Amino acid sequence: ATVSVLYWRAVGGPGRKALMYCVRVELFQQYVLPVSLPPKFTLSTLLKVPNAVQGRGVITYTEWISVSGSLGLTEAVAGSMFELYCTYTMTEEQKSEHSRDELAWRGNRQVQGWLNERHVPLPPFLLFVFCQQHHTPSASATSQTAWQSVVCQTGTPSGDATLHAMAVDHEKMTTFVTQHLYHLLALLAPNKYKVNFAQINTFGIILKEIDTSGAGSKKDLPFGSLMPFWWTDKSSLVDISLVQQHINDGMVSMGPAKCGYKPWTDRNNKVVFWPTDPGHKTAIVRGFNKVMVHKGANLGPDVENVQVYCNHQANIYLLAPMKNVTVFGCANSNIILGPVSGVVTLESCDKVRLIVAARGLRVQGATDCRVYCCTNTPPLILQGNKRTELAPYNTFYPALESHLRATGVNPLLNLWNQPVNLIKTEINSDHQPVSLLPVQAFASVTIPFTNHSGETHANPCVMPQEYTDELKRKVAVATQSCNMLRQVAAERGSAKAEVAKQINEKFKAWLQASGNLRHILELLYYEEEGY
């Protein structure tokens, strides 16, 4: 009776609190794998998983790999889901501790046993696994979202077209959760179909519960805090049908048009939107053509996702700690990112050089791209890649190590060369859509900004010895060339003038042919601005 009265107050009575529920965009954008799921992957089979672990409430990696066979999942897909769940749910401090433990076990050469015995709480993990059905591609449909389709069709869509497409995607996410809400709640209480506050709190990995009361403020709260069923007793058991109705009454689709934006304008009056609403914490870097973009300040706690798309012949530097990043639809560009505590996705890009240190990396639909990375989990290789290469992380800037600590990314644990292939290839095919960069092609990159303060004076990320040796060799060659030029500069007469003329001519020709002339001019502008 008490629950019924409280529910009446919540849905329409005088005690109703101002609240809304919206999906966690980052879950569906970054952590749902675009792979085909087998027919066995159903709610009924997922409901049997707790019995397979004797109802302990946790599941180890080994147990999950064993159980996933009954769901029809391959070991590679099941293992990737487990790693993505850990990346999605762990705090930065937990990620840092996890990486330190893994390094210690690797030092003892017993890392596989430690990896197998890792465990996660079962109810939220099952919710995460169930959501993998959202972007399942089929024979008649691709896994592209609405805004990605707009990018592919128009090249560089307008701001209005982009916001509309992203709103459509949010609506699809909301519809998916609404349609499957009862099933998702059933995974939290498979036997009694009733949940208490502690159980419903885990639903926060899918939805946000937002308090909209106050003078325009919107506060993201622990999930279940505003539900009336547990205002007096957190241990009360509530039927999931009542919880379903309550959530549906407050469910909204938080598209970009409904969010507040704080614009940052570059010198060409192109706007990068930095949303501040907790329902949609996404920063957008789009439409830059033949320019350089530099963002070095902290993006702030409001930003959870960064989307970099539709940039052509651009040099983009986002030197700040971030949570999740999507690079989509870019071409002939260099993109250097600060450390990312979650997942970086490179998708549908052509001739892009990406440099990043992150917890996780996904590569899909990349052509002639190269990723210099430090990843604490194996990179995930998805469909559509052509002539794309992975390489060790190859740069640094003064604040890098402090940003690494802030994101929980460990520079001493680099699994860049252990990619997991999640696509089917011909057994006898020599074609490798993603390969490791040959040692002789490896080189370092210098970040041309001097106004950053920090403690980093060298690349802190580990790499195989042969790549380190190659850098030393190239440094020796460069040093030898500089010494030869100094000798020529010390000479007098026509020989000196002739050498200087040839060097200048060839250098100018190289600047124009490589496209670096524009980059040099951009750097001169930033130097004048005090960067």
Summary of the structure (lengths in Angstrom):
residues: 531
radius of gyration: 25.7
end to end distance: 64.9
largest distance: 102.7
contacts: 1682
relative contact order: 0.09
helix: 42%
strand: 21%
